[in-house]
Amino acid sequence: MNALTRGIKGKPAKVEFREISGPTPERLVKTDGFYVVGDDKQGAKIITIRDTPLDRMFNRNAIGGSEYAALQKYKHHFHHAGLEPSLGSLDLDRVFSSDPGSMSGMAKTERQVHHRRQYREARALLGHRPGIVVDNVVCFELALEAAGYSIGWTNKPQAIAAATEMLRDAGYRLARLWGIG
């Protein structure tokens, strides 16, 4: 027992180790400054990396604050509705068949029902094509280019411009729906 671990009268002292973790300096350089440093109220820094396509658009002033907040709320409803895809593993020893008894596509709680209702109402307001762009960029965090390609554009600059305009318009309409801004 050394001096650091010895407590009063030779009994072992309670030693707390606080692991310092977080992104490496190399990772922070790759964010191009799109991160926020916060405080956990216990003396440590919390670094939140904001590198989703929606966050990057907001950071470079491609969309406004109320549109950003409305699109974040849309993602909130999508996530809490249980609509995000999950990573699953395959059991190669089982019989591959559907199980209608498990009702795997149904909402599990009243909370999920509420969020699904909010998501569907917003999606109906947006329409089909803008809904595809918003889901791809906001919910699935795909690049603007991929979202533009998904609605039929074949030229990269045109695909990005079309997806950006659709996101701005969708953010504006969702902000009006939910009374944001």
LINJO-V96364 format. One record per residue. N is the residue number from 1. OMEGA is omega in whole degrees, 0 to 359 (999 if undefined). D_CENTER is the distance of its C-alpha to the mean C-alpha in whole Angstrom. Layout:
BEGIN
n = {N	N}
omega = {OMEGA	OMEGA}
d_center = {D_CENTER	D_CENTER}
END
This chain:
BEGIN
n = {1	2	3	4	5	6	7	8	9	10	11	12	13	14	15	16	17	18	19	20	21	22	23	24	25	26	27	28	29	30	31	32	33	34	35	36	37	38	39	40	41	42	43	44	45	46	47	48	49	50	51	52	53	54	55	56	57	58	59	60	61	62	63	64	65	66	67	68	69	70	71	72	73	74	75	76	77	78	79	80	81	82	83	84	85	86	87	88	89	90	91	92	93	94	95	96	97	98	99	100	101	102	103	104	105	106	107	108	109	110	111	112	113	114	115	116	117	118	119	120	121	122	123	124	125	126	127	128	129	130	131	132	133	134	135	136	137	138	139	140	141	142	143	144	145	146	147	148	149	150	151	152	153	154	155	156	157	158	159	160	161	162	163	164	165	166	167	168	169	170	171	172	173	174	175	176	177	178	179	180	181}
omega = {180	185	181	182	181	179	180	177	173	179	180	179	175	183	176	175	178	181	178	181	181	181	177	176	179	179	179	178	181	180	182	178	180	175	182	178	180	182	179	179	177	176	181	177	173	181	178	181	182	183	172	179	179	178	179	177	180	181	179	176	176	173	182	183	181	177	179	181	180	179	175	178	176	179	178	180	179	182	184	173	180	183	179	178	180	176	179	177	180	172	185	180	182	177	181	176	179	179	182	180	182	181	187	180	184	176	183	184	175	178	178	178	179	182	176	178	179	180	181	178	179	181	178	178	184	185	188	184	177	178	177	181	181	178	181	185	187	186	183	176	174	180	177	180	180	178	177	177	184	178	169	179	181	180	186	180	178	179	179	180	180	180	179	180	179	177	178	181	179	178	179	182	178	178	177	179	185	177	179	176	999}
d_center = {48	47	47	43	43	47	46	49	53	51	48	45	43	39	37	33	31	28	26	25	22	19	18	21	23	23	19	19	21	19	16	19	18	15	14	15	18	18	21	21	24	26	27	24	21	17	16	12	11	10	10	7	10	9	10	13	14	14	16	18	19	18	17	18	17	17	16	13	13	14	11	8	11	10	7	8	11	10	8	11	13	13	12	10	12	14	16	19	22	26	29	32	34	33	34	32	32	30	30	30	31	27	26	23	21	22	20	21	21	22	19	17	20	19	16	17	19	17	15	18	20	17	17	21	21	20	22	21	21	19	17	16	15	13	11	12	10	7	6	8	7	11	13	15	18	17	16	20	21	20	22	25	25	27	27	24	25	25	22	20	22	22	18	18	21	19	16	18	20	17	16	20	20	17	18	22	21	20	22	20	22}
END
